[in-house]
Amino acid sequence: VDSVESELGRLAKVIRVRCSIESWILIGLCAERSERCDNPEKRLKEFLGRKGRRVATKSKALYERLAEEIDIEKLKKYSNGFRKFLEAISHLNVLV
């Protein structure tokens, strides 16, 4: 944190996320209601397979497509980690 603060010239905020991005995707796609599912990467692959989508996980292109389908309100409701992440970046005026 100290090195980030000195590099940025301002206070840095560290967010400890205890889940994987797959957990957030599963919650946002209404396939899970908790960040604490076992092996979220495997669960995502199984979920997509049931939907007829045979794809490799950990694919940037896949995750970009899934981001368009995510229910952000449901994700905010069921994911404490995602809410904390949003709070931490809410002051940024940066478009990614």
VEXDREN-2710 file (C-alpha; in Angstrom, 1 decimal):
% VEXDREN-2710
k/r/px/py/pz
1/VAL/0.0/0.0/0.0
2/ASP/2.8/2.4/0.9
3/SER/4.5/2.0/-2.5
4/VAL/1.2/2.5/-4.3
5/GLU/0.4/5.7/-2.3
6/SER/3.8/7.2/-3.1
7/GLU/3.5/6.3/-6.8
8/LEU/0.0/7.8/-7.0
9/GLY/0.7/10.7/-4.8
10/ARG/-2.5/10.0/-2.9
11/LEU/-4.1/7.6/-0.5
12/ALA/-4.6/4.1/-1.8
13/LYS/-7.4/1.8/-0.8
14/VAL/-6.8/-1.9/-0.7
15/ILE/-9.8/-4.2/-1.2
16/ARG/-9.4/-7.8/-0.2
17/VAL/-11.7/-9.9/-2.4
18/ARG/-12.2/-13.4/-1.1
19/CYS/-13.8/-14.8/-4.2
20/SER/-13.0/-15.2/-7.8
21/ILE/-14.5/-13.3/-10.7
22/GLU/-16.4/-16.5/-11.6
23/SER/-18.3/-16.2/-8.3
24/TRP/-19.5/-12.7/-9.3
25/ILE/-20.4/-13.9/-12.7
26/LEU/-22.5/-16.8/-11.3
27/ILE/-24.3/-14.5/-8.9
28/GLY/-24.9/-11.9/-11.7
29/LEU/-26.3/-14.6/-14.0
30/CYS/-28.6/-15.7/-11.2
31/ALA/-26.9/-19.1/-10.9
32/GLU/-25.7/-18.6/-7.4
33/ARG/-26.7/-16.5/-4.3
34/SER/-23.3/-16.7/-2.5
35/GLU/-19.7/-15.9/-3.2
36/ARG/-18.7/-18.9/-1.2
37/CYS/-19.5/-21.7/-3.7
38/ASP/-17.0/-24.5/-4.0
39/ASN/-14.9/-24.3/-7.2
40/PRO/-16.7/-21.4/-8.9
41/GLU/-14.7/-21.8/-12.1
42/LYS/-16.0/-25.4/-12.4
43/ARG/-19.5/-24.3/-11.5
44/LEU/-19.5/-21.6/-14.2
45/LYS/-18.3/-24.1/-16.8
46/GLU/-21.1/-26.5/-15.7
47/PHE/-23.7/-23.7/-15.7
48/LEU/-22.7/-22.5/-19.2
49/GLY/-22.7/-26.2/-20.4
50/ARG/-26.3/-26.6/-19.2
51/LYS/-27.2/-23.5/-21.3
52/GLY/-25.6/-25.1/-24.4
53/ARG/-22.5/-22.9/-24.3
54/ARG/-19.4/-25.1/-24.4
55/VAL/-16.6/-22.7/-23.7
56/ALA/-13.3/-22.5/-21.9
57/THR/-13.4/-20.4/-18.7
58/LYS/-10.7/-17.8/-17.9
59/SER/-11.3/-16.3/-21.4
60/LYS/-11.3/-12.5/-21.6
61/ALA/-13.7/-12.6/-24.6
62/LEU/-16.1/-14.9/-22.7
63/TYR/-16.1/-12.8/-19.6
64/GLU/-16.7/-9.6/-21.7
65/ARG/-19.8/-11.3/-23.3
66/LEU/-21.0/-12.5/-19.9
67/ALA/-20.7/-9.1/-18.5
68/GLU/-23.4/-7.9/-20.9
69/GLU/-25.8/-10.5/-19.4
70/ILE/-25.1/-9.9/-15.7
71/ASP/-27.9/-8.6/-13.5
72/ILE/-25.9/-5.9/-11.6
73/GLU/-28.7/-5.2/-9.1
74/LYS/-28.8/-8.9/-8.1
75/LEU/-25.0/-9.0/-7.9
76/LYS/-25.0/-5.9/-5.6
77/LYS/-27.7/-7.5/-3.5
78/TYR/-26.0/-10.9/-3.0
79/SER/-22.3/-10.0/-3.1
80/ASN/-20.8/-8.1/-0.2
81/GLY/-17.4/-8.2/-2.0
82/PHE/-18.8/-6.6/-5.1
83/ARG/-20.6/-3.9/-3.1
84/LYS/-17.2/-3.1/-1.4
85/PHE/-15.5/-3.0/-4.8
86/LEU/-18.1/-0.6/-6.1
87/GLU/-17.8/1.6/-3.1
88/ALA/-14.0/1.7/-3.5
89/ILE/-14.1/2.8/-7.1
90/SER/-17.1/5.0/-6.9
91/HIS/-15.0/8.2/-6.6
92/LEU/-13.1/7.5/-9.8
93/ASN/-14.0/9.4/-12.9
94/VAL/-12.4/6.9/-15.2
95/LEU/-14.0/5.0/-18.0
96/VAL/-12.5/1.7/-18.7
END
